Amino acid sequence: MNRRLPAILAALVAFAVLAGSCSSNNADETTTSSSITTLPPVTTTTSTPTSTVSSTTTTIPGLEVSEAINGLPADDALIDRRVVAIKIDNHLNARPQSGVEQADAVYEVLVEGGITRLIALFHQTDVDYVGPNRSGRPTDATLISALAGAPFQISGAQGWVQDIFRADAINVVYDNGTTTYRMPHRSAPHNLYTSSLLIREWADARDWPDENPGNLFTFGEPTPGEQSATDVTIPFSGSTFARWEWDGTTYARYQGTEPHMWVDEDGGSGQLTFDTVVALMVDEFIAKNPAGSGTSLPTAVTVGTGKAYVFTGGEVISGTWERESETDRFMLYGADGEEIVLAPARLWISLVPDTQAVTWQ
């Protein structure tokens, strides 16, 4: 903890400046977290990142594709290893976050209160200052199950949600004071931080799997876009939506109408940008503790099929997603039934309730 004190003042200053600029028009509500629920049947309805270019990647015309989760080339040593998954708070009081800007891929999932939380995935990249870290939800287990035993850092979870994690053999890392620490520039519960490097050490000490789960999607010569999509709106509830604006190179994220900012340990800051945004339309239900206590939680159905939208290169590809089990990756298919192929890219994957409408122009 002492090694971080020199950076705290810089972070405090940056946070004070950014807090005013990162206010959202969303009606964010504080969510709570802390025994297995029966899920319904499936329906079909800075540290500095250490990624470097590898000399052994597969070459596709004009592209290099690796076996990293996002297909981007990196040293073999950074690919032939586990993914680290970290749950990130996305409450108004948690923004700007830290470390998300360096993630290799991010899942965004609806939680109670109509707001979202993030699961940042670190494979060929490591970050020593990530947060705020928050608690687990039932949907998380359905996503982490496909990541080859990846350690999943959360602050905690209700007892019945912990039962789900145990039943699904998720390697959960809770707030333990070794991989986690509190920062004084925020108020609890939005002040818990972690490190992908410390989580790797924790997993090594327990002999957890150190395996590459492979590509999240199919990467290669990309499927052509169908139409322009330089301004994308992805709603999650009546009060929460994200906008993505294509700047000619990447998609810049807005939380509501305000730029979605990040801040690092040394006070550096910027707007979140990702190369490709994937919206998976999912059915939602309310999971409850069979014992009748605790908070009921929105939960996504991630097995089956649904509509999908891929935003990349300033264009959109419309299609469907399919997934046979929670240990499988999501397969994407275009309107013609052919598989959608993505260019290797840093990915943002939003699980969007299928009652909402994704729009673009």
PEDATA-V939920 format. One record per residue. N is the residue number from 1. RES is the residue in three letters. PHI is phi in radians with two decimals (999 if undefined). D_LAST is the distance of its C-alpha to the last C-alpha in Angstrom with 2 decimals. Layout:
BEGIN
n: [N N]
res: [RES RES]
phi: [PHI PHI]
d_last: [D_LAST D_LAST]
END
This chain:
BEGIN
n: [1 2 3 4 5 6 7 8 9 10 11 12 13 14 15 16 17 18 19 20 21 22 23 24 25 26 27 28 29 30 31 32 33 34 35 36 37 38 39 40 41 42 43 44 45 46 47 48 49 50 51 52 53 54 55 56 57 58 59 60 61 62 63 64 65 66 67 68 69 70 71 72 73 74 75 76 77 78 79 80 81 82 83 84 85 86 87 88 89 90 91 92 93 94 95 96 97 98 99 100 101 102 103 104 105 106 107 108 109 110 111 112 113 114 115 116 117 118 119 120 121 122 123 124 125 126 127 128 129 130 131 132 133 134 135 136 137 138 139 140 141 142 143 144 145 146 147 148 149 150 151 152 153 154 155 156 157 158 159 160 161 162 163 164 165 166 167 168 169 170 171 172 173 174 175 176 177 178 179 180 181 182 183 184 185 186 187 188 189 190 191 192 193 194 195 196 197 198 199 200 201 202 203 204 205 206 207 208 209 210 211 212 213 214 215 216 217 218 219 220 221 222 223 224 225 226 227 228 229 230 231 232 233 234 235 236 237 238 239 240 241 242 243 244 245 246 247 248 249 250 251 252 253 254 255 256 257 258 259 260 261 262 263 264 265 266 267 268 269 270 271 272 273 274 275 276 277 278 279 280 281 282 283 284 285 286 287 288 289 290 291 292 293 294 295 296 297 298 299 300 301 302 303 304 305 306 307 308 309 310 311 312 313 314 315 316 317 318 319 320 321 322 323 324 325 326 327 328 329 330 331 332 333 334 335 336 337 338 339 340 341 342 343 344 345 346 347 348 349 350 351 352 353 354 355 356 357 358 359 360 361]
res: [MET ASN ARG ARG LEU PRO ALA ILE LEU ALA ALA LEU VAL ALA PHE ALA VAL LEU ALA GLY SER CYS SER SER ASN ASN ALA ASP GLU THR THR THR SER SER SER ILE THR THR LEU PRO PRO VAL THR THR THR THR SER THR PRO THR SER THR VAL SER SER THR THR THR THR ILE PRO GLY LEU GLU VAL SER GLU ALA ILE ASN GLY LEU PRO ALA ASP ASP ALA LEU ILE ASP ARG ARG VAL VAL ALA ILE LYS ILE ASP ASN HIS LEU ASN ALA ARG PRO GLN SER GLY VAL GLU GLN ALA ASP ALA VAL TYR GLU VAL LEU VAL GLU GLY GLY ILE THR ARG LEU ILE ALA LEU PHE HIS GLN THR ASP VAL ASP TYR VAL GLY PRO ASN ARG SER GLY ARG PRO THR ASP ALA THR LEU ILE SER ALA LEU ALA GLY ALA PRO PHE GLN ILE SER GLY ALA GLN GLY TRP VAL GLN ASP ILE PHE ARG ALA ASP ALA ILE ASN VAL VAL TYR ASP ASN GLY THR THR THR TYR ARG MET PRO HIS ARG SER ALA PRO HIS ASN LEU TYR THR SER SER LEU LEU ILE ARG GLU TRP ALA ASP ALA ARG ASP TRP PRO ASP GLU ASN PRO GLY ASN LEU PHE THR PHE GLY GLU PRO THR PRO GLY GLU GLN SER ALA THR ASP VAL THR ILE PRO PHE SER GLY SER THR PHE ALA ARG TRP GLU TRP ASP GLY THR THR TYR ALA ARG TYR GLN GLY THR GLU PRO HIS MET TRP VAL ASP GLU ASP GLY GLY SER GLY GLN LEU THR PHE ASP THR VAL VAL ALA LEU MET VAL ASP GLU PHE ILE ALA LYS ASN PRO ALA GLY SER GLY THR SER LEU PRO THR ALA VAL THR VAL GLY THR GLY LYS ALA TYR VAL PHE THR GLY GLY GLU VAL ILE SER GLY THR TRP GLU ARG GLU SER GLU THR ASP ARG PHE MET LEU TYR GLY ALA ASP GLY GLU GLU ILE VAL LEU ALA PRO ALA ARG LEU TRP ILE SER LEU VAL PRO ASP THR GLN ALA VAL THR TRP GLN]
phi: [999 -1.07 -1.16 -1.66 -1.04 -1.06 -1.59 -1.12 -1.05 -1.11 -1.14 -1.06 -1.13 -1.09 -1.11 -1.08 -1.22 -1.31 -1.00 -1.22 -1.46 -1.82 -1.15 -2.06 -1.41 -1.26 -1.52 -1.15 -2.13 -1.20 -1.77 -2.11 -2.60 -1.15 999 999 -1.44 -1.57 -1.36 -1.22 -1.08 -1.17 -1.99 -1.67 -0.55 999 -1.35 -1.71 -1.08 -1.86 -1.24 -2.43 -1.30 -1.64 -1.69 -2.12 -1.38 -1.30 -1.76 -2.02 -0.75 1.38 -2.37 -2.03 -2.14 -1.94 -1.63 -1.14 -1.04 -1.85 1.36 -1.29 -1.21 -2.80 -0.96 -0.95 -1.13 -1.58 -1.82 -1.42 -2.78 -1.26 -1.59 -1.87 -1.94 -2.30 -1.40 -2.11 -1.14 -2.23 -1.18 -0.89 -1.33 -1.68 -1.63 -1.34 -1.52 -2.24 1.60 -1.07 -1.11 -1.86 -1.13 -1.36 -2.77 -2.41 -1.70 -2.07 -2.33 -1.21 -2.19 -1.13 1.46 1.36 -1.86 -2.10 -2.24 -2.04 -2.08 -1.53 -1.93 -2.06 -2.05 -1.57 -2.20 -2.25 -2.38 -1.66 -2.56 -2.30 2.90 -1.24 -1.50 -2.31 -1.50 -1.50 -2.37 -0.98 -1.04 -0.96 -1.06 -1.26 -1.65 -1.18 -1.04 -1.59 -1.92 0.99 1.36 -1.01 -1.15 -2.13 -1.51 -2.36 -1.41 2.86 -3.00 -1.04 -0.98 -1.24 -1.28 -1.04 -1.07 -1.10 -1.05 -1.13 -1.11 -1.61 1.00 -1.38 -1.47 -1.43 -1.97 -1.60 -1.14 -2.15 1.39 -1.85 -1.62 -2.24 -2.74 -1.71 -1.92 -1.37 -1.46 -2.27 -1.66 -1.08 -1.63 -1.69 -2.28 -1.63 -2.18 -2.62 -2.55 -1.13 -1.18 -1.16 -1.17 -1.07 -1.10 -1.07 -1.16 -1.06 -1.13 -1.86 0.99 -1.27 -0.95 -2.11 -2.10 -1.39 -1.31 1.56 -1.10 -1.25 -2.33 -1.55 -1.97 2.83 -1.10 -1.23 -1.09 -1.09 -1.23 -1.71 -2.80 -1.11 -2.60 -1.77 -2.43 -2.01 -2.06 -2.10 -1.56 -1.93 -2.81 -1.17 -1.99 -2.23 -2.59 -2.05 -2.07 -2.21 -2.06 -1.33 -1.84 1.72 -2.28 -2.43 -1.70 -1.60 -1.66 -2.11 -1.67 1.20 -1.73 -1.83 -0.96 -1.53 -1.75 -2.18 -2.48 -1.70 -1.11 -1.66 1.64 -1.13 -2.62 3.13 -1.67 -1.11 -2.37 -2.42 -1.32 -2.30 -2.03 -2.00 -1.90 -1.84 -1.45 -2.25 -1.31 -2.10 -2.40 -1.78 -1.51 -2.25 -1.20 -1.00 -1.35 1.56 -1.88 1.51 -1.56 -1.32 -2.25 -1.02 -2.43 -1.63 -1.54 -1.90 -2.09 2.22 -2.70 -3.02 -1.25 -2.50 -2.31 -1.99 -1.90 -2.69 1.08 1.38 -2.32 -2.11 -2.12 -1.74 -3.06 -2.39 -1.91 -2.40 -2.70 -1.46 -2.68 -1.23 -1.62 -1.65 -1.41 -1.35 -1.77 -2.01 -2.28 -1.39 -1.07 -1.48 1.52 -1.41 -1.14 -1.43 -1.87 -1.81 -1.24 -0.93 -2.96 -1.23 -1.99 -2.06 -2.05 -1.79 -1.62 -1.91 -0.94 -1.29 -1.45 -1.68 -2.17 -1.39 -2.24 -2.74 -2.65]
d_last: [46.69 48.71 46.91 43.76 45.44 45.02 41.25 41.17 41.66 38.82 36.56 37.80 36.93 33.45 32.86 34.12 31.80 28.71 29.49 28.84 25.54 24.25 24.81 22.16 21.41 21.81 25.14 26.38 29.79 32.43 32.91 36.28 37.72 41.17 45.73 42.99 40.75 40.53 36.97 36.06 36.15 33.11 31.07 28.92 26.83 35.05 36.61 35.25 33.58 36.05 33.87 35.25 34.83 37.02 39.13 39.15 35.56 34.82 33.48 30.83 30.11 28.29 27.92 30.18 29.82 32.02 32.89 31.30 28.95 25.93 27.66 27.99 31.46 34.01 37.78 39.27 40.83 37.46 36.18 39.39 39.33 37.89 34.52 34.81 32.59 32.39 31.10 29.33 29.17 25.86 27.49 26.97 30.50 29.84 27.16 27.10 28.11 29.99 29.81 26.40 25.06 27.50 27.02 26.57 24.40 23.54 23.33 21.92 23.79 24.16 27.61 29.54 28.62 24.97 24.24 23.75 25.92 25.42 27.52 27.64 29.10 31.33 32.70 33.20 32.72 34.95 34.57 37.56 35.81 33.26 32.52 32.82 33.95 33.85 35.19 34.47 33.08 33.68 30.28 31.15 34.05 31.99 29.90 32.79 34.96 33.15 33.89 37.54 39.26 37.09 38.46 36.24 36.84 36.51 38.36 39.81 39.14 40.83 43.80 42.43 39.25 41.59 43.33 40.13 39.78 43.44 43.20 40.31 42.24 39.58 41.09 40.28 41.14 41.73 42.34 45.62 46.27 46.31 42.68 41.57 42.49 41.73 40.41 41.84 38.85 37.27 38.80 39.26 37.59 34.84 37.21 37.90 37.08 37.80 37.89 36.89 40.13 42.27 40.66 41.52 45.09 45.25 44.16 46.65 49.46 48.89 48.59 45.18 43.46 42.23 40.16 36.86 34.74 32.90 29.27 26.85 25.00 25.91 25.40 26.07 24.62 20.97 19.47 17.12 13.36 12.13 8.83 6.61 5.08 6.11 5.39 6.71 9.09 12.25 14.95 18.56 20.44 20.55 21.23 19.44 15.86 14.43 11.42 10.84 9.99 10.61 13.62 14.52 16.86 15.86 13.48 14.91 15.34 15.54 17.81 16.60 16.06 18.55 18.52 20.06 23.20 26.01 29.62 32.30 36.04 36.91 34.52 31.87 28.34 24.69 21.16 20.36 18.46 18.21 17.51 16.07 14.70 15.90 15.42 18.52 18.83 22.49 25.12 26.67 30.29 32.64 35.20 38.54 41.69 44.29 46.86 45.07 44.68 41.78 38.15 36.19 33.00 29.60 29.58 27.11 28.30 27.49 29.65 28.84 25.49 22.05 18.43 16.72 13.38 13.73 11.31 13.26 13.47 9.82 9.31 9.66 12.99 13.73 17.37 20.10 22.25 26.03 28.78 32.47 33.85 33.18 34.74 32.36 29.07 25.84 25.39 22.01 21.91 19.47 19.42 22.37 24.36 24.51 24.18 21.01 22.28 20.72 21.67 23.87 21.92 22.11 20.42 18.98 19.41 18.44 20.52 18.60 20.65 19.85 20.19 16.85 13.36 10.71 7.15 3.76 0.00]
END
